[in-house]
Amino acid sequence: MRPVRELILKAQNLKVAFGGVQALDLDLFKLEENELRVIIGPNGAGKSTFMDLICGKTKADSGKVLFKNQEILGKKEVEIAQMGIGRKFQKPSVFSGLSVYDNLLLAYQMPKDVWSSIRFKINSAVVDRIHAIAKKVGLENFLEVEAGGLSHGQKQWLEIGIVVIQNPKLMLIDEPAAGMSDTETAKTGDLILSLTEEHSVIVIEHDMNFVEQIAIEKVSVLVRGKLLTEGPFKDIRADERVINSYLGKAV
């Protein structure tokens, strides 16, 4: 029997419209601690908008989002990050001219207030943490390599490392397998699965083979801003409503 886990995120009656078009109309979404949730759905379904609302990039028209029982709607992005929510966007945004080590070092220092940044010192604990995260994301042998010289997959892993090293309680990851080879995709799946040891994780993804690899718990399906259904992947891929609105008969 699976042990009971505390809720880490709860969104309720969450609505946002752009130019009169309802982008998101979410009645209820709940995520447990150390849960890996995959969100799928067609383009324009509201998946990225949902993540934008959670991290404070977009403002909601109404509703509430509780993170660890604290309301986060209306807070600034940096405040939400400091509360323990980290975001990895689809397109890597690493510092190309800096080494992998320096990218991780900068991430280790953020987000901090000015006084903490001034007092920050690189000690053995910091170096050990950087090496541990580099190993976790498969870049332990690339620490001195400039990020701009990494492959697309390696840049994605570095950006995941940049989020992980800030030790968020909740990680939001947007289409991590996009543009990867089959080998890179499988490795990325293993990496994301390992993240649930210390983090709750929400992943947006379109690659159904990748979803099948990582969807060890529940998949949520968004269509036209609403939650169509959620459940185990094997049930989702057989659901006629999901097939007709998104997956198609070939899946």
C-alpha positions as a Python dict, from the first residue, in 0.01 Angstrom:
ca = {
    (1, 'M'): (0, 0, 0),
    (2, 'R'): (141, 338, -103),
    (3, 'P'): (223, 561, 194),
    (4, 'V'): (12, 874, 236),
    (5, 'R'): (189, 1187, 114),
    (6, 'E'): (116, 1547, 197),
    (7, 'L'): (-19, 1782, -68),
    (8, 'I'): (245, 2025, -191),
    (9, 'L'): (36, 2205, -456),
    (10, 'K'): (-335, 2273, -493),
    (11, 'A'): (-490, 2488, -766),
    (12, 'Q'): (-862, 2561, -750),
    (13, 'N'): (-1101, 2753, -978),
    (14, 'L'): (-798, 2890, -1162),
    (15, 'K'): (-888, 3108, -1459),
    (16, 'V'): (-701, 3333, -1700),
    (17, 'A'): (-803, 3479, -2035),
    (18, 'F'): (-598, 3656, -2303),
    (19, 'G'): (-781, 3895, -2532),
    (20, 'G'): (-1116, 3749, -2435),
    (21, 'V'): (-1006, 3392, -2503),
    (22, 'Q'): (-1015, 3160, -2201),
    (23, 'A'): (-662, 3014, -2183),
    (24, 'L'): (-714, 2824, -1860),
    (25, 'D'): (-1023, 2724, -1664),
    (26, 'L'): (-900, 2469, -1412),
    (27, 'D'): (-1143, 2347, -1150),
    (28, 'L'): (-899, 2147, -940),
    (29, 'F'): (-541, 2024, -964),
    (30, 'K'): (-355, 1856, -676),
    (31, 'L'): (5, 1737, -651),
    (32, 'E'): (161, 1540, -366),
    (33, 'E'): (511, 1563, -224),
    (34, 'N'): (768, 1369, -432),
    (35, 'E'): (509, 1303, -700),
    (36, 'L'): (597, 1312, -1070),
    (37, 'R'): (303, 1441, -1273),
    (38, 'V'): (303, 1456, -1651),
    (39, 'I'): (69, 1702, -1823),
    (40, 'I'): (-20, 1640, -2187),
    (41, 'G'): (-255, 1801, -2435),
    (42, 'P'): (-266, 1974, -2773),
    (43, 'N'): (-96, 2306, -2842),
    (44, 'G'): (-294, 2588, -2685),
    (45, 'A'): (-443, 2362, -2418),
    (46, 'G'): (-314, 2581, -2134),
    (47, 'K'): (-22, 2367, -2018),
    (48, 'S'): (248, 2634, -2026),
    (49, 'T'): (0, 2895, -1904),
    (50, 'F'): (-58, 2679, -1597),
    (51, 'M'): (315, 2668, -1527),
    (52, 'D'): (340, 3043, -1589),
    (53, 'L'): (73, 3101, -1325),
    (54, 'I'): (247, 2879, -1071),
    (55, 'C'): (583, 3054, -1108),
    (56, 'G'): (434, 3405, -1116),
    (57, 'K'): (514, 3487, -1478),
    (58, 'T'): (142, 3527, -1559),
    (59, 'K'): (-127, 3672, -1335),
    (60, 'A'): (-453, 3483, -1282),
    (61, 'D'): (-793, 3643, -1333),
    (62, 'S'): (-936, 3441, -1045),
    (63, 'G'): (-883, 3133, -832),
    (64, 'K'): (-612, 3026, -592),
    (65, 'V'): (-291, 2826, -592),
    (66, 'L'): (-163, 2694, -262),
    (67, 'F'): (200, 2581, -235),
    (68, 'K'): (269, 2409, 96),
    (69, 'N'): (-60, 2564, 219),
    (70, 'Q'): (53, 2916, 128),
    (71, 'E'): (-118, 3125, -139),
    (72, 'I'): (127, 3212, -415),
    (73, 'L'): (-95, 3401, -660),
    (74, 'G'): (-3, 3767, -660),
    (75, 'K'): (353, 3706, -546),
    (76, 'K'): (652, 3809, -756),
    (77, 'E'): (853, 3548, -947),
    (78, 'V'): (1155, 3585, -719),
    (79, 'E'): (937, 3543, -410),
    (80, 'I'): (789, 3223, -549),
    (81, 'A'): (1136, 3094, -636),
    (82, 'Q'): (1252, 3166, -282),
    (83, 'M'): (954, 2968, -149),
    (84, 'G'): (1087, 2660, -332),
    (85, 'I'): (950, 2648, -687),
    (86, 'G'): (1197, 2610, -974),
    (87, 'R'): (1121, 2630, -1348),
    (88, 'K'): (1301, 2484, -1647),
    (89, 'F'): (1176, 2622, -1977),
    (90, 'Q'): (1167, 2429, -2304),
    (91, 'K'): (1453, 2622, -2462),
    (92, 'P'): (1780, 2605, -2264),
    (93, 'S'): (1888, 2945, -2132),
    (94, 'V'): (2235, 2869, -2000),
    (95, 'F'): (2524, 3119, -2007),
    (96, 'S'): (2696, 2997, -2322),
    (97, 'G'): (3027, 3175, -2258),
    (98, 'L'): (3067, 3032, -1908),
    (99, 'S'): (3179, 2684, -1813),
    (100, 'V'): (2941, 2422, -1680),
    (101, 'Y'): (3101, 2474, -1338),
    (102, 'D'): (3041, 2851, -1345),
    (103, 'N'): (2682, 2808, -1461),
    (104, 'L'): (2615, 2584, -1162),
    (105, 'L'): (2803, 2818, -929),
    (106, 'L'): (2589, 3114, -1034),
    (107, 'A'): (2274, 2908, -985),
    (108, 'Y'): (2391, 2803, -639),
    (109, 'Q'): (2402, 3170, -540),
    (110, 'M'): (2051, 3254, -667),
    (111, 'P'): (1802, 3371, -566),
    (112, 'K'): (1965, 3555, -275),
    (113, 'D'): (1930, 3899, -125),
    (114, 'V'): (2210, 4146, -185),
    (115, 'W'): (2366, 4105, 159),
    (116, 'S'): (2378, 3726, 129),
    (117, 'S'): (2539, 3756, -215),
    (118, 'I'): (2807, 3990, -80),
    (119, 'R'): (2889, 3750, 203),
    (120, 'F'): (2887, 3441, -20),
    (121, 'K'): (3209, 3241, -15),
    (122, 'I'): (3308, 2940, -220),
    (123, 'N'): (3398, 2667, 25),
    (124, 'S'): (3438, 2291, 3),
    (125, 'A'): (3066, 2234, 63),
    (126, 'V'): (2980, 2450, -239),
    (127, 'V'): (3235, 2274, -459),
    (128, 'D'): (3112, 1932, -345),
    (129, 'R'): (2752, 2032, -421),
    (130, 'I'): (2845, 2147, -771),
    (131, 'H'): (3029, 1822, -842),
    (132, 'A'): (2739, 1617, -702),
    (133, 'I'): (2484, 1792, -923),
    (134, 'A'): (2712, 1768, -1228),
    (135, 'K'): (2737, 1394, -1169),
    (136, 'K'): (2361, 1363, -1124),
    (137, 'V'): (2294, 1523, -1463),
    (138, 'G'): (2576, 1340, -1639),
    (139, 'L'): (2813, 1635, -1681),
    (140, 'E'): (3082, 1551, -1426),
    (141, 'N'): (3339, 1525, -1706),
    (142, 'F'): (3234, 1855, -1866),
    (143, 'L'): (3271, 2097, -1575),
    (144, 'E'): (3540, 2304, -1749),
    (145, 'V'): (3366, 2300, -2089),
    (146, 'E'): (3190, 2618, -2202),
    (147, 'A'): (2815, 2566, -2201),
    (148, 'G'): (2796, 2689, -2560),
    (149, 'G'): (3001, 2390, -2670),
    (150, 'L'): (2764, 2131, -2523),
    (151, 'S'): (2522, 1928, -2730),
    (152, 'H'): (2152, 2016, -2718),
    (153, 'G'): (2083, 1730, -2478),
    (154, 'Q'): (2372, 1829, -2252),
    (155, 'K'): (2243, 2187, -2239),
    (156, 'Q'): (1906, 2054, -2128),
    (157, 'W'): (2072, 1849, -1855),
    (158, 'L'): (2275, 2150, -1744),
    (159, 'E'): (1959, 2358, -1715),
    (160, 'I'): (1797, 2084, -1510),
    (161, 'G'): (2110, 2090, -1291),
    (162, 'I'): (2081, 2469, -1261),
    (163, 'V'): (1731, 2425, -1119),
    (164, 'V'): (1820, 2129, -898),
    (165, 'I'): (2118, 2301, -734),
    (166, 'Q'): (1881, 2567, -600),
    (167, 'N'): (1707, 2284, -413),
    (168, 'P'): (1343, 2361, -497),
    (169, 'K'): (1063, 2158, -343),
    (170, 'L'): (870, 2171, -671),
    (171, 'M'): (1025, 2156, -1019),
    (172, 'L'): (837, 2264, -1332),
    (173, 'I'): (992, 2115, -1648),
    (174, 'D'): (869, 2210, -1996),
    (175, 'E'): (920, 1961, -2282),
    (176, 'P'): (1261, 1828, -2172),
    (177, 'A'): (1284, 1570, -2453),
    (178, 'A'): (1227, 1813, -2742),
    (179, 'G'): (1497, 1785, -3009),
    (180, 'M'): (1683, 1497, -2843),
    (181, 'S'): (1811, 1173, -2986),
    (182, 'D'): (1660, 847, -2863),
    (183, 'T'): (1961, 787, -2638),
    (184, 'E'): (1945, 1138, -2491),
    (185, 'T'): (1570, 1106, -2441),
    (186, 'A'): (1605, 781, -2246),
    (187, 'K'): (1879, 932, -2030),
    (188, 'T'): (1666, 1239, -1966),
    (189, 'G'): (1380, 1017, -1857),
    (190, 'D'): (1602, 837, -1607),
    (191, 'L'): (1724, 1173, -1476),
    (192, 'I'): (1371, 1307, -1426),
    (193, 'L'): (1263, 988, -1251),
    (194, 'S'): (1554, 1028, -1010),
    (195, 'L'): (1444, 1382, -922),
    (196, 'T'): (1143, 1255, -726),
    (197, 'E'): (1378, 1134, -453),
    (198, 'E'): (1404, 1496, -334),
    (199, 'H'): (1151, 1698, -537),
    (200, 'S'): (794, 1707, -658),
    (201, 'V'): (796, 1739, -1037),
    (202, 'I'): (551, 1854, -1305),
    (203, 'V'): (651, 1778, -1665),
    (204, 'I'): (488, 1902, -1984),
    (205, 'E'): (560, 1674, -2278),
    (206, 'H'): (435, 1576, -2627),
    (207, 'D'): (660, 1274, -2693),
    (208, 'M'): (436, 982, -2592),
    (209, 'N'): (723, 733, -2580),
    (210, 'F'): (895, 961, -2332),
    (211, 'V'): (571, 1009, -2138),
    (212, 'E'): (533, 632, -2115),
    (213, 'Q'): (885, 609, -1970),
    (214, 'I'): (835, 868, -1696),
    (215, 'A'): (462, 846, -1622),
    (216, 'I'): (496, 613, -1326),
    (217, 'E'): (206, 778, -1146),
    (218, 'K'): (-64, 1005, -1287),
    (219, 'V'): (-103, 1183, -1621),
    (220, 'S'): (-324, 1492, -1649),
    (221, 'V'): (-478, 1585, -1985),
    (222, 'L'): (-559, 1949, -2062),
    (223, 'V'): (-779, 2040, -2359),
    (224, 'R'): (-894, 2395, -2435),
    (225, 'G'): (-784, 2509, -2089),
    (226, 'K'): (-981, 2249, -1899),
    (227, 'L'): (-879, 1927, -1727),
    (228, 'L'): (-1025, 1655, -1950),
    (229, 'T'): (-916, 1359, -1739),
    (230, 'E'): (-626, 1220, -1537),
    (231, 'G'): (-504, 878, -1437),
    (232, 'P'): (-246, 609, -1524),
    (233, 'F'): (-90, 642, -1869),
    (234, 'K'): (-226, 307, -1987),
    (235, 'D'): (-580, 430, -1918),
    (236, 'I'): (-517, 774, -2065),
    (237, 'R'): (-384, 642, -2397),
    (238, 'A'): (-694, 419, -2430),
    (239, 'D'): (-945, 692, -2343),
    (240, 'E'): (-1153, 775, -2650),
    (241, 'R'): (-1188, 1139, -2545),
    (242, 'V'): (-809, 1176, -2529),
    (243, 'I'): (-760, 991, -2859),
    (244, 'N'): (-1015, 1208, -3038),
    (245, 'S'): (-895, 1540, -2894),
    (246, 'Y'): (-521, 1484, -2891),
    (247, 'L'): (-349, 1149, -2942),
    (248, 'G'): (-518, 1030, -3260),
    (249, 'K'): (-575, 669, -3361),
    (250, 'A'): (-207, 590, -3422),
    (251, 'V'): (-117, 591, -3051),
}
